[in-house]
């Protein structure tokens, strides 16, 4: 069965413009992101983003998008969610100073160590991927249809704690940016790991709905039980879809499409953030699912079909060649372009042998997700959604301060030169963006319940092999 046929048809909102396939797409990329290195033997490798970018170049996709070089996020930007002392620690810690007496206690307090190591340029790395996600959200606020940042999607980071290879939660920061203009934002997570950091941040609000499809059980981060549904005003606005090992394309779409169709109908979001963690692909170094690239990308295609402003972010993914394949193909999906399977020759071509193809075949691993179990999960999720009578209203008040795109800097001729950190954002190809009407509503308060469900321990220190985005 073709996963694209499962639940297809009749779910899309009316298209805008004469061609339903065309979207205004922008793409954020920092050429330096591939230089950051977590350390020898660590599975998280930012180099995968550089490999993805190379494929996009040689498939000719950059010519179809507006390409931005992100401005690094400033302290004040990061502290819109994160604690001041945590950001100050990330800014000052270095491999040379981490063993100093004054830092030892802070390393433990902020969960920085083996799994979230201190490496050269750590803070610049955080500024880069967070700045790209916030910048991508800004472009959606200003009129683009789809924005992409494959370096982002680090969904485990907490307000004052690193977790699962994640230091700064760029997703939360991007959603806060979107909430300046949009009444309701939907967050969808298809990483193999539960999107715990994002869920926790918005657990008590009805303006952000979080939906996470993930491996559940004896698996990092140990959260994401189907019974965890939100708290107080946010009750039923957190949805968790717990899955077992080996899920394939057909089983995944059996849940994804009906659940997301109902979410779009009931919640009626003004913007969607989709975390496209590629560790849910077959053959991932740390993952345990069995999705093909087309099956994974079907989620992108389906959410794109609703014609709601869409932010695509990266996330996990530890078999580098498959991560690059996946995010390249999903960029094509965002653009409405079907990419040929024969891969063009490029600087990382040898990574993709012996077939040198864009697609991968799922393995013959056992699918432990039985149909009856999937049916029960779907019924439970849909029942929870039925308890939401209508989309929540928003009281319009004074909005958080504007974030603005700067004028092009005529002195910045070389797109590979890093921009002055005092400016706002650097563009490869800057064209005026259509301005959009802004919503004068209040900024969201991030509140946390005093007591949480026993099945939802927010963070646990697990072994290096288990921790991942």
Rosetta blueprint (number, residue, H / E / L):
1 X L
2 X L
3 X H
4 X H
5 X H
6 X L
7 X L
8 X L
9 X L
10 X L
11 X L
12 X L
13 X L
14 X L
15 X L
16 X L
17 X L
18 X L
19 X L
20 X L
21 X L
22 X L
23 X L
24 X L
25 X E
26 X E
27 X E
28 X E
29 X L
30 X L
31 X L
32 X L
33 X H
34 X H
35 X H
36 X L
37 X L
38 X L
39 X L
40 X L
41 X L
42 X L
43 X L
44 X L
45 X L
46 X L
47 X H
48 X H
49 X H
50 X H
51 X H
52 X H
53 X H
54 X H
55 X H
56 X H
57 X H
58 X H
59 X L
60 X L
61 X L
62 X H
63 X H
64 X H
65 X L
66 X E
67 X E
68 X E
69 X E
70 X L
71 X L
72 X L
73 X L
74 X L
75 X H
76 X H
77 X H
78 X H
79 X L
80 X L
81 X L
82 X L
83 X L
84 X H
85 X H
86 X H
87 X H
88 X H
89 X H
90 X H
91 X H
92 X H
93 X L
94 X L
95 X L
96 X L
97 X L
98 X L
99 X L
100 X L
101 X H
102 X H
103 X H
104 X H
105 X H
106 X H
107 X H
108 X H
109 X H
110 X L
111 X L
112 X L
113 X L
114 X L
115 X L
116 X L
117 X L
118 X L
119 X L
120 X L
121 X L
122 X H
123 X H
124 X H
125 X H
126 X H
127 X H
128 X H
129 X H
130 X H
131 X H
132 X H
133 X H
134 X H
135 X H
136 X H
137 X H
138 X H
139 X H
140 X H
141 X H
142 X L
143 X L
144 X L
145 X L
146 X E
147 X E
148 X E
149 X E
150 X L
151 X L
152 X L
153 X L
154 X L
155 X L
156 X L
157 X L
158 X E
159 X L
160 X L
161 X E
162 X L
163 X E
164 X L
165 X L
166 X E
167 X L
168 X L
169 X L
170 X H
171 X H
172 X H
173 X H
174 X H
175 X H
176 X H
177 X H
178 X H
179 X L
180 X L
181 X L
182 X L
183 X L
184 X L
185 X E
186 X E
187 X E
188 X E
189 X E
190 X L
191 X L
192 X L
193 X L
194 X L
195 X L
196 X H
197 X H
198 X H
199 X H
200 X H
201 X H
202 X L
203 X L
204 X L
205 X L
206 X L
207 X L
208 X E
209 X E
210 X E
211 X E
212 X E
213 X E
214 X E
215 X E
216 X L
217 X L
218 X L
219 X L
220 X L
221 X L
222 X L
223 X L
224 X L
225 X L
226 X L
227 X L
228 X L
229 X L
230 X L
231 X L
232 X H
233 X H
234 X H
235 X L
236 X L
237 X L
238 X E
239 X E
240 X E
241 X E
242 X E
243 X E
244 X L
245 X L
246 X L
247 X L
248 X L
249 X H
250 X H
251 X H
252 X H
253 X H
254 X H
255 X H
256 X H
257 X H
258 X H
259 X H
260 X H
261 X H
262 X H
263 X H
264 X H
265 X H
266 X H
267 X H
268 X L
269 X L
270 X L
271 X E
272 X E
273 X E
274 X E
275 X E
276 X L
277 X L
278 X H
279 X H
280 X H
281 X E
282 X L
283 X L
284 X L
285 X L
286 X L
287 X L
288 X L
289 X L
290 X L
291 X E
292 X L
293 X H
294 X H
295 X H
296 X H
297 X H
298 X H
299 X H
300 X H
301 X H
302 X H
303 X H
304 X H
305 X L
306 X L
307 X L
308 X L
309 X E
310 X E
311 X E
312 X E
313 X E
314 X L
315 X L
316 X L
317 X L
318 X L
319 X L
320 X H
321 X H
322 X H
323 X H
324 X H
325 X H
326 X H
327 X H
328 X H
329 X H
330 X H
331 X H
332 X H
333 X H
334 X H
335 X H
336 X L
337 X L
338 X L
339 X L
340 X L
341 X L
342 X E
343 X L
344 X L
345 X L
346 X L
347 X L
348 X L
349 X H
350 X H
351 X H
352 X H
353 X L
354 X L
355 X L
356 X L
357 X E
358 X L
359 X L
360 X L
361 X L
362 X L
363 X L
364 X L
365 X L
366 X L
367 X L
368 X L
369 X L
370 X L
371 X H
372 X H
373 X H
374 X H
375 X H
376 X H
377 X H
378 X H
379 X H
380 X H
381 X H
382 X H
383 X H
384 X H
385 X H
386 X H
387 X L
388 X L
389 X L
390 X L
391 X L
392 X L
393 X L
394 X L
395 X L
396 X L
397 X L
398 X L
399 X L
400 X L
401 X L
402 X L
403 X L
404 X L
405 X L
406 X L
407 X L
408 X L
409 X L
410 X L
411 X L
412 X L
413 X L
414 X L
415 X L
416 X L
417 X L
418 X L
419 X L
420 X L
421 X L
422 X L
423 X L
424 X L
425 X L
426 X E
427 X E
428 X L
429 X L
430 X L
431 X L
432 X L
433 X L
434 X L
435 X L
436 X L
437 X L
438 X L
439 X L
440 X L
441 X L
442 X L
443 X L
444 X L
445 X L
446 X L
447 X L
448 X L
449 X L
450 X L
451 X L
452 X L
453 X L
454 X L
455 X L
456 X L
457 X L
458 X L
459 X L
460 X L
461 X L
462 X L
463 X L
464 X L
465 X L
466 X L
467 X L
468 X L
469 X L
